[in-house]
Amino acid sequence: MTSIDPRLAQQLRSAKPFLWLNPAYNNTAPMDQLPLSLQDIEDADARLRRFAPLLSSLFPELKEDNGLIESELIAISQMQQMIFPDLTGKLMIKADHALPVAGSIKARGGIHEVLCHCEALALEHGLLNNIDDDYLKLASEQARKLFNNYEIAVSSTGNLGLSIGIISAALGFKVVVHMSVEAKEWKKQRLRNRGVRVVEHADDYSAAVTAGRAQSDADPASYFVDDENSPRLFTGYAVAALRLKQQLAQQQVPVDAEHPLFVYIPCGVGGAPGGINFGLKQVFGSHVHCFFAEPTQAPCVLLGMQADSEDQLESVYQVGLKVDTEADGLAVSMASAWVCSVIKNILSGVFTVADDDLFRYLYRLHQTENIAIEPSAAAGFTGPLQITSSAAGLKYLQQHQLQPSLANATHLVWTTGGLFVPDEEMKKFQCRGKQLCNS
Ligand SMILES: *Cc1c(COP(=O)(O)O)cnc(C)c1O
């Protein structure tokens, strides 16, 4: 069964929302002991910029931003006034639900990894002479012919498949996406429409990863994007921190000892929030406090953080949970052991969220700010009150002497997906949220 602390196991099994503080969190953790550095994030950023002209030519929606895939930083003062009247400081969202091309937080990481592979092939085969060459050459017939000899494979609960499938198909690669049981039909259809081969699995995400990895490994021309073990995904996700730093400065939102930044990020296998956590720590050090949000039915990273080594890692089934959640982007039973080891000392904590709250908050966001997001993307909204009102939250504030600066704090909720949700589905989400709010 499980070897974790019996009280924690009991708490998890009850499937009631709570805040877990990471006992290994070290607010002044030396960042030079980690397996990746700020330079790795800057390299990923530089790669995304080298490809920007090509991306702009492949995706007209990127023209305006010259091929950069970025989302807005938005103060949601209406929602703060109406829904969080007692929250001091400033409530904001990082609007990755509207990230172009992929429609979710998976855009930066997923596209970065495919571009790494694409760039390496192009250099190896002489399509590019060096990294200062004209990347628009990669849209040529000759380049597409080359890429069509290669396959890119990935396993997904939906959104990573969209990200990898869309960019790979646009570059001319063959693509296969292994979808786990929770993947929504429209996500599969969207990929098939672009010529992506979709393999449907009757099992959960971890099983789809194992199956996808095995099939890809058997074919030398196939490259597997491995969500459980990927520094390339991770550094791509981390680029968000560099962009956020700029956006905060532009909007004159300070982050320093007197102005702490609390960040709440929905979490599945851990890669996207882990990469952002890592990037934000590089950029803001002890002034940023990162908390992940997981469904009460799938707290795999919360569990993963209890393990001291990879072979100790447990799945949520081992504490009696079922991954039974409408948050398809977060429906993961087993965390990435690699990510958990990287963020061991830099993650402040994890809070769990009931499905009903996902719908309540996605409805409230739409009602007050006219912003529509998918259920997974609403998981961060219980964060600000968990930190400022729960017993564990108050303990954290006290431990880090944050009470005096709370009035100057920024609470940043990362809204992670939703752009491509069909109107019909979005209406159903809204209805369910409205009913819950009015009952
Ligand atoms: C994938 C995803 C996440 C979490 O990312 P992981 O890398 O799986 O932890 C959060 N929100 C949405 C909408 C996602 O699709």
The ligand as an SDF file (V2000), in Angstrom:
LIG
                    3D

 15 15  0  0  0  0  0  0  0  0999 V2000
   -0.7350   20.2160  -18.4910 C   0  0  0  0  0  0  0  0  0  0  0  0
   -1.5090   21.2420  -17.8320 C   0  0  0  0  0  0  0  0  0  0  0  0
   -1.1720   21.7200  -16.5580 C   0  0  0  0  0  0  0  0  0  0  0  0
   -0.0350   21.1790  -15.7230 C   0  0  0  0  0  0  0  0  0  0  0  0
    1.1720   20.8730  -16.3650 O   0  0  0  0  0  0  0  0  0  0  0  0
    2.0080   19.5740  -15.9610 P   0  0  0  0  0  0  0  0  0  0  0  0
    3.2870   19.7220  -16.6970 O   0  0  0  0  0  0  0  0  0  0  0  0
    1.2420   18.3610  -16.4030 O   0  0  0  0  0  0  0  0  0  0  0  0
    2.1570   19.6010  -14.4810 O   0  0  0  0  0  0  0  0  0  0  0  0
   -1.9660   22.7080  -16.0210 C   0  0  0  0  0  0  0  0  0  0  0  0
   -3.0450   23.1940  -16.6720 N   0  0  0  0  0  0  0  0  0  0  0  0
   -3.3870   22.7570  -17.8940 C   0  0  0  0  0  0  0  0  0  0  0  0
   -4.5980   23.3410  -18.5610 C   0  0  0  0  0  0  0  0  0  0  0  0
   -2.6480   21.7720  -18.5080 C   0  0  0  0  0  0  0  0  0  0  0  0
   -3.0070   21.3360  -19.7120 O   0  0  0  0  0  0  0  0  0  0  0  0
  1  2  1  0
  2  3  1  0
  2 14  2  0
  3  4  1  0
  3 10  2  0
  4  5  1  0
  5  6  1  0
  6  7  2  0
  6  8  1  0
  6  9  1  0
 10 11  1  0
 11 12  2  0
 12 13  1  0
 12 14  1  0
 14 15  1  0
M  END
$$$$
